[in-house]
Amino acid sequence: MFQSMSTRRILIAAVLCAIVTTAIGEAEAQGWRSASRAPVGLAPDPVTTKEAVVQVYAARAVRWRGYIGVHTWIAVKPSNALEFTVFEVNGWRLRRSGTSVQRSNRPADGRWFGNHPELLADLRGDFVDDIIGRIESAVADYPYAADYRVWPGPNSNTFTAFVLRNIPELRVDLPATAIGKDYLGTDLVAAAPSGTGYQLSLLGMLGILAGFEEGLEINVLGLTFGIDPESYSLKLPLAGRVDFWWAAALGFALAVTRLGSRRFARIRSSRPAEKRSR
């Protein structure tokens, strides 16, 4: 029994260590001044791309925050525009200017203080100009521009989720590590950020979400636990999305270990009986 419990603890500890290592590996702790903000090649060249473009990105947050969460933003380029406009929320901007909402022309796919961004959505075409207009209206209507909290929100992910709820065409499934995406203020019910379902949330600290894009998510103290049948994956804090086969491999390893431990215990218990019979 003790052998079985000890082995299970070792396996669980190993999995937790793997998850933490993954998160730490993706979170590059670089100084503010020295960290790269260079583009990584996920966005088209606005000079040679004439059509309208909307993209949504996520990257591990800065410093210690990157170990547990991501920063998200929305980049738009109207037809024939020569540069992207990036919409995002920053806590330091609120302290400096009285609003957390930032509008800039930085590279759409620029590293977030050294951390490589992930492209969550890419929409292009003549019809996208109308969507860009609606994005700008949603940005102007963001209700928490004068408020910012890293946890449980409102923060940069609260902002992105708010805008996305107004643009269901993007169908964005925000990462499980986008802490603050479920913050609804005093509202209890809202559309899911992807626009393909609904969610119930209590101040971003406790809630549930169900949608065709997101699958099923449970929010506990701002941390997301979920299952996404469409992509055959689990959603976990720190690690984000984990393929089902990892979970299946863990379950199989635990089952084999338990079976082996029981067999070993039976062999050990049978030895004293054999000695007594002799």
Stockholm file with secondary structure:
# STOCKHOLM 1.0

chainA/1-278         MFQSMSTRRILIAAVLCAIVTTAIGEAEAQGWRSASRAPVGLAPDPVTTKEAVVQVYAARAVRWRGYIGVHTWIAVKPSNALEFTVFEVNGWRLRRSGTSVQRSNRPADGRWFGNHPELLADLRGDFVDDIIGRIESAVADYPYAADYRVWPGPNSNTFTAFVLRNIPELRVDLPATAIGKDYLGTDLVAAAPSGTGYQLSLLGMLGILAGFEEGLEINVLGLTFGIDPESYSLKLPLAGRVDFWWAAALGFALAVTRLGSRRFARIRSSRPAEKRSR
#=GR chainA/1-278 SS CHHHHHHHHHHHHHHHHHHHHHHHHHCCCCCTTTSCCCBCSCSCCTTTCCSCEEEEEEEECSGGGGGTCEEEEEEEECTTCSSCEEEEECHHHHHHHSCCEEEECSCTTBCBTTBCCEEEEEEESTTHHHHHHHHHHHHHHCTTTTCCCSSSSSSHHHHHHHHHHTCGGGCCCCCTTCTTTTCCTTCCEEECTTSSEEEEEETTTEEEEEETTTEEEEEETTEEEEEETTTTEEEETTTEEEEHHHHHHHHHHHHHHHHHHHHHHHHHHHHHHHHHHC
#=GC SS_cons         CHHHHHHHHHHHHHHHHHHHHHHHHHCCCCCTTTSCCCBCSCSCCTTTCCSCEEEEEEEECSGGGGGTCEEEEEEEECTTCSSCEEEEECHHHHHHHSCCEEEECSCTTBCBTTBCCEEEEEEESTTHHHHHHHHHHHHHHCTTTTCCCSSSSSSHHHHHHHHHHTCGGGCCCCCTTCTTTTCCTTCCEEECTTSSEEEEEETTTEEEEEETTTEEEEEETTEEEEEETTTTEEEETTTEEEEHHHHHHHHHHHHHHHHHHHHHHHHHHHHHHHHHHC
//
